[in-house]
């Protein structure tokens, strides 16, 4: 634990005065509080109201990772009568073994893939998002909550609402 140096006598009084403390003020007066704090609260509230995107921890894949994710994601489509279009991929920074591929096609909109270690480039498909929203229980069986939250995987919960599965 870090302790501040002990101030006493005149040095303590000068320190208090330099920070705006006035002995004649009582604790129930809030003359100095609120200015900066209020502005900060208003800025955060405005950002949330305007829909400013929050920080995301997932990352874009390297070129080799993207190729491997694409190969694993569209493999399912080759068995289907129609083809799919690979749009983008995101790799989780919570656990780099997991990635999400956005794939557009008949009955498919996304694929969750996993690799054995964080450094291999052989991904295996472990979950498919179909034409509708799947249940969160489906995704929770396939990946940890922190990975689902990181990759922004959404699904149905028991109440029937759609929310983040992580």
The 8 nearest C-alpha neighbors of each residue, nearest first, counted from 0:
[[1, 2, 3, 4, 5, 6, 7, 11],
 [0, 2, 3, 4, 5, 6, 7, 11],
 [3, 1, 0, 4, 5, 6, 7, 11],
 [2, 4, 5, 1, 6, 0, 7, 11],
 [5, 3, 6, 2, 1, 7, 11, 10],
 [4, 6, 3, 7, 2, 11, 10, 8],
 [7, 5, 11, 10, 4, 8, 14, 9],
 [6, 8, 11, 10, 9, 5, 12, 4],
 [7, 9, 11, 10, 12, 6, 13, 14],
 [8, 10, 12, 11, 13, 7, 14, 6],
 [9, 11, 13, 12, 8, 7, 14, 6],
 [12, 10, 7, 14, 6, 9, 13, 8],
 [11, 13, 9, 15, 14, 10, 16, 8],
 [14, 12, 16, 10, 15, 11, 17, 9],
 [15, 13, 11, 17, 12, 16, 10, 18],
 [14, 16, 20, 12, 18, 13, 17, 11],
 [17, 15, 20, 13, 19, 18, 14, 12],
 [16, 18, 14, 15, 19, 13, 20, 12],
 [19, 17, 15, 16, 20, 14, 13, 21],
 [18, 20, 16, 17, 21, 15, 31, 14],
 [21, 19, 16, 15, 18, 22, 17, 24],
 [20, 22, 23, 24, 19, 16, 15, 25],
 [23, 21, 24, 20, 25, 16, 15, 12],
 [22, 24, 21, 25, 20, 26, 28, 16],
 [25, 23, 22, 21, 28, 26, 20, 27],
 [24, 26, 27, 28, 23, 22, 21, 29],
 [25, 27, 28, 24, 29, 23, 22, 30],
 [26, 28, 25, 29, 24, 30, 32, 23],
 [29, 27, 26, 25, 30, 24, 31, 32],
 [28, 30, 32, 31, 27, 26, 33, 25],
 [29, 31, 28, 32, 33, 24, 34, 27],
 [32, 30, 29, 33, 34, 19, 28, 20],
 [33, 31, 29, 30, 34, 36, 35, 37],
 [32, 34, 36, 37, 35, 31, 29, 30],
 [33, 35, 37, 36, 32, 38, 31, 39],
 [36, 34, 38, 37, 33, 39, 32, 40],
 [35, 37, 33, 39, 38, 34, 40, 32],
 [38, 36, 40, 33, 34, 39, 35, 41],
 [37, 39, 41, 35, 40, 36, 42, 34],
 [38, 40, 42, 36, 37, 41, 35, 43],
 [41, 39, 37, 43, 42, 38, 44, 36],
 [40, 42, 44, 38, 39, 43, 45, 37],
 [41, 43, 39, 45, 40, 44, 38, 46],
 [44, 42, 46, 40, 45, 41, 47, 39],
 [45, 43, 41, 47, 42, 46, 40, 48],
 [44, 46, 48, 42, 47, 43, 49, 41],
 [47, 45, 43, 49, 51, 44, 48, 42],
 [46, 48, 44, 50, 45, 49, 51, 43],
 [49, 47, 45, 50, 46, 44, 51, 43],
 [50, 48, 46, 47, 51, 45, 44, 52],
 [49, 51, 47, 48, 52, 46, 45, 53],
 [50, 52, 46, 49, 47, 53, 48, 45],
 [53, 51, 50, 54, 47, 55, 46, 49],
 [54, 52, 55, 51, 50, 47, 46, 56],
 [55, 53, 52, 56, 57, 51, 149, 58],
 [54, 56, 57, 53, 149, 58, 52, 150],
 [55, 57, 149, 92, 58, 54, 91, 93],
 [58, 56, 91, 92, 90, 55, 149, 150],
 [59, 57, 90, 89, 60, 91, 56, 92],
 [58, 60, 89, 90, 61, 88, 57, 65],
 [61, 59, 65, 64, 90, 89, 58, 62],
 [60, 62, 64, 63, 65, 59, 66, 58],
 [61, 63, 65, 64, 66, 60, 67, 59],
 [62, 64, 66, 65, 61, 67, 120, 60],
 [65, 63, 61, 67, 60, 66, 62, 120],
 [66, 64, 68, 62, 60, 67, 63, 69],
 [65, 67, 69, 63, 64, 68, 70, 62],
 [66, 68, 64, 70, 69, 65, 120, 121],
 [69, 67, 65, 71, 70, 66, 72, 64],
 [68, 70, 72, 66, 67, 71, 65, 73],
 [69, 71, 67, 68, 72, 73, 74, 66],
 [72, 70, 68, 74, 69, 73, 122, 123],
 [73, 71, 69, 74, 70, 110, 68, 75],
 [72, 74, 76, 75, 70, 71, 69, 83],
 [75, 73, 71, 76, 77, 72, 70, 78],
 [76, 74, 73, 77, 78, 72, 79, 71],
 [77, 75, 73, 79, 78, 74, 82, 83],
 [76, 78, 74, 79, 75, 82, 73, 80],
 [77, 79, 76, 75, 80, 74, 81, 82],
 [80, 78, 76, 77, 81, 82, 75, 105],
 [79, 81, 78, 82, 77, 76, 105, 83],
 [82, 80, 79, 105, 83, 76, 104, 77],
 [81, 83, 76, 77, 104, 80, 84, 79],
 [84, 82, 104, 103, 76, 102, 85, 73],
 [83, 85, 103, 102, 86, 104, 82, 73],
 [84, 86, 102, 87, 101, 103, 83, 69],
 [87, 85, 101, 102, 84, 103, 88, 100],
 [88, 86, 101, 100, 85, 89, 102, 65],
 [87, 89, 100, 99, 101, 65, 60, 59],
 [88, 90, 59, 99, 98, 58, 60, 57],
 [91, 89, 98, 58, 57, 60, 59, 95],
 [92, 90, 57, 95, 93, 94, 98, 97],
 [91, 93, 57, 94, 95, 56, 90, 58],
 [94, 92, 91, 146, 95, 145, 149, 56],
 [93, 95, 92, 96, 91, 97, 146, 117],
 [94, 96, 91, 117, 97, 92, 90, 93],
 [95, 97, 117, 114, 113, 94, 116, 115],
 [98, 96, 113, 95, 112, 91, 94, 90],
 [97, 99, 90, 112, 89, 91, 111, 113],
 [100, 98, 111, 89, 88, 110, 112, 90],
 [99, 101, 88, 110, 109, 87, 102, 111],
 [102, 100, 109, 87, 86, 108, 88, 85],
 [101, 103, 85, 109, 108, 84, 86, 100],
 [104, 102, 108, 84, 83, 107, 85, 101],
 [103, 105, 83, 107, 106, 84, 82, 102],
 [104, 106, 107, 81, 103, 83, 130, 82],
 [107, 105, 130, 129, 104, 108, 131, 128],
 [108, 106, 129, 130, 104, 105, 128, 103],
 [107, 109, 103, 102, 128, 129, 101, 130],
 [110, 108, 101, 128, 102, 100, 127, 107],
 [109, 111, 127, 100, 126, 99, 72, 128],
 [110, 112, 99, 126, 125, 98, 124, 127],
 [113, 111, 124, 123, 98, 125, 97, 122],
 [114, 112, 97, 122, 123, 96, 98, 124],
 [113, 115, 122, 96, 116, 121, 123, 97],
 [116, 114, 96, 113, 117, 119, 122, 121],
 [117, 115, 118, 114, 119, 96, 95, 113],
 [116, 118, 96, 95, 119, 114, 115, 94],
 [119, 117, 116, 120, 96, 95, 115, 114],
 [120, 118, 116, 121, 117, 114, 115, 122],
 [119, 121, 67, 64, 122, 118, 63, 114],
 [122, 120, 119, 114, 67, 123, 115, 68],
 [123, 121, 114, 113, 71, 112, 68, 120],
 [122, 124, 113, 112, 71, 114, 125, 121],
 [123, 125, 112, 126, 71, 111, 72, 113],
 [126, 124, 112, 111, 123, 141, 113, 127],
 [125, 127, 111, 110, 124, 128, 112, 141],
 [128, 126, 110, 109, 129, 111, 107, 125],
 [129, 127, 109, 108, 107, 110, 133, 126],
 [128, 130, 107, 106, 131, 108, 127, 132],
 [129, 131, 106, 107, 108, 128, 132, 105],
 [132, 130, 129, 133, 128, 106, 107, 108],
 [131, 133, 154, 155, 134, 130, 129, 128],
 [134, 132, 154, 155, 131, 128, 135, 137],
 [133, 135, 155, 154, 136, 137, 156, 132],
 [136, 134, 154, 164, 138, 137, 155, 156],
 [135, 137, 139, 134, 138, 140, 156, 164],
 [138, 136, 135, 134, 140, 139, 141, 133],
 [137, 139, 135, 141, 140, 136, 142, 134],
 [140, 138, 136, 141, 142, 137, 135, 143],
 [141, 139, 138, 137, 142, 136, 143, 135],
 [140, 142, 138, 139, 125, 126, 137, 143],
 [143, 141, 139, 140, 138, 146, 144, 147],
 [144, 142, 146, 145, 139, 147, 141, 165],
 [145, 143, 165, 147, 146, 148, 139, 142],
 [144, 146, 148, 147, 143, 165, 149, 93],
 [147, 145, 149, 148, 143, 144, 93, 150],
 [148, 146, 165, 144, 152, 150, 149, 145],
 [147, 149, 165, 151, 145, 146, 150, 144],
 [148, 150, 146, 147, 151, 57, 56, 145],
 [149, 151, 147, 148, 152, 91, 57, 146],
 [152, 150, 148, 149, 147, 153, 163, 165],
 [153, 151, 147, 150, 163, 164, 148, 154],
 [154, 152, 163, 164, 162, 151, 161, 135],
 [153, 155, 135, 134, 133, 161, 132, 162],
 [154, 156, 134, 161, 135, 160, 159, 133],
 [155, 157, 159, 158, 160, 135, 134, 161],
 [158, 156, 159, 155, 160, 134, 135, 136],
 [159, 157, 156, 160, 155, 161, 162, 134],
 [160, 158, 156, 157, 155, 161, 134, 154],
 [159, 161, 158, 155, 156, 162, 157, 154],
 [160, 162, 155, 154, 156, 153, 159, 163],
 [163, 161, 153, 154, 164, 160, 155, 156],
 [162, 164, 153, 165, 152, 154, 148, 151],
 [165, 163, 135, 153, 154, 152, 147, 162],
 [164, 144, 148, 147, 163, 145, 146, 152]]
